[in-house]
Amino acid sequence: MNDKKKPVVLVICPPEPDLCKEFKTIVLKPYIGEVPMGVLYLAGQLEEASFQSIIFDLTVDPRPTDEFLEELDQLDPLLVGFSVTLLNVRFTNELACRFKSKRPDIPIIYGGPHVTILPQKHADYDFVDFVVTNEGELALVELAKQVQRGGINARFSHDKKIIEGQHPNFDELALPARHLVDIGRYRRRGQVMDVSPTDIVCTSRGCPFNCAFCSSKTIWHQKYYMRSPEKVVDEIEFLMREYGTKGIYFREDNFTVNRQHVFGMCDQIKRRNLDIRWECESRVDTVTKDMLVAMKEAGCSGIWCGVESGSPRILKKIRKGFTIDKVLSFYEWCRELDIPTHAMFMLGFSGETPDDLRATYELALKLPTNRVQFATYCGFPGSEMYDEIKGGELVVAQWEDLLISRNEYFTQEQLYELEAAMNYQANRNRFRLGTRKISIERTIRWLSYAAHPKMGWRLFRQKVSKPSGNTNVLDLLNAASKR
């Protein structure tokens, strides 16, 4: 409900289209149902500054556009902010343009990762008043205060539409404003672990690494910021108390970058005797066995890692920075400690041969992990590989700033066929009852999900459903080798 005593700032999460229908790779599957943590942080900071923040997450609450625009008009906000991603930018532009036509007096602000990567492109839109790059909490609050006072100072002028967001003290930010959304609409379950309800918590921002295919370094400038373990675990206790949280997904680029931070987190969880399970994203070369032991003792129940390739040549080309031996050691340690894991691979890099992909597939079959995932490379702006293929003959399609490519050895359709076959064959093997990789007990848990039977059925189909087309990976690779 609109509180007339406080100026209203709207923050909108536009939906992303399911481009998998056109480009058949799972990397383009929209993240439907994931709590929009970036927007919740913005809203929390606005509330702390005495603004009324209203969130419209159209990914879980879609509305007819005409009705939605009328609702925005009736709210008469101080300003409207849009969270812009590579995949929602087309709908965002349509919605923002129509609202500006309806209410030209209300400033429209663009922010988010896509804006940070391509700020000038978005600043050039005449229906956008300002773009905020990098982290937006402090800049958005300052901008709202200037609009509230009825003027725009020198920093916020229409001659300077691009506002560089400042890095805040992470510990001093307000908690994400989860109370402003209907938490029941979101997917509150683990990615690796079978725990529900699971909620997202952020312990860090950024990534110090330099992978050639990734745009994170353009967004974060290879910097890495952490919250104090005390503050993070305070938030976990709050979620357990207020939302009945039983699992935590540390949703960030790399939870294990800083050894002291990881051990501090584990110590806080154990010291407070919290009955909580959690999962994280990591790299195979940022953990040690003693770190994994501490994580396990503190409730770690799942780890995602991007392995990307089983070819040493490709790992070097994409600047992944670790060796196959590191990969094998990491997954063997997790197997010994009974920490569930997922391994993610990519295929279709420029210059990747059938022999390279054969090495990737063989490594995936060898790893003692609970699940593997293969995805075909797509060009995301802000990465070196994007600049390398842009405008070249390997690009077969472009959707906004997203590049869809083949490589020198495979067509786009062949890569999609390989992706489907690899995902089916590699995970089908792991689903066999009684194997070392998947226990009967864990299989039963997957299929039961007493509170979420639909999820159990979806996981079952995901594991065993056979895709159309040839699913013999080696046949597909051998055929490519003969061309």
Secondary structure, DSSP 8 states (H G I E B T S, - for coil): ---TTS-EEEEEE-----GGGTS--GGG---TT---HHHHHHHHHHHHTT-EEEEEETTTS---HHHHHHHHHHH--SEEEEE--TTTHHHHHHHHHHHHHH-TTS-EEEESHHHHHSHHHHHT-TT--EEEES--HHHHHHHHHHHHTT---SSS-TT--EEE-----GGGS----GGGS-GGGS--S-SSS--SSEEEE--EEE-----TT--HHHHHTT-EEE--HHHHHHHHHHHHHHH---EEEE-SS-TTS-HHHHHHHHHHHHHTT---EEEEEE-TTS--HHHHHHHHHTTEEEEEEEEE-S-HHHHHHTT----HHHHHHHHHHHHHHT--EEEEEEE--TT--HHHHHHHHHHHHHS--SEEEEEE-EE-TTSHHHHHHTTSTTEEEEETTEEEE--SS--HHHHHHHHHHHHHHHHHHHTSTT-SSS-HHHHHHHHH-TT-HHHHHHHHHHHH---SS---HHHHHHHHHH-
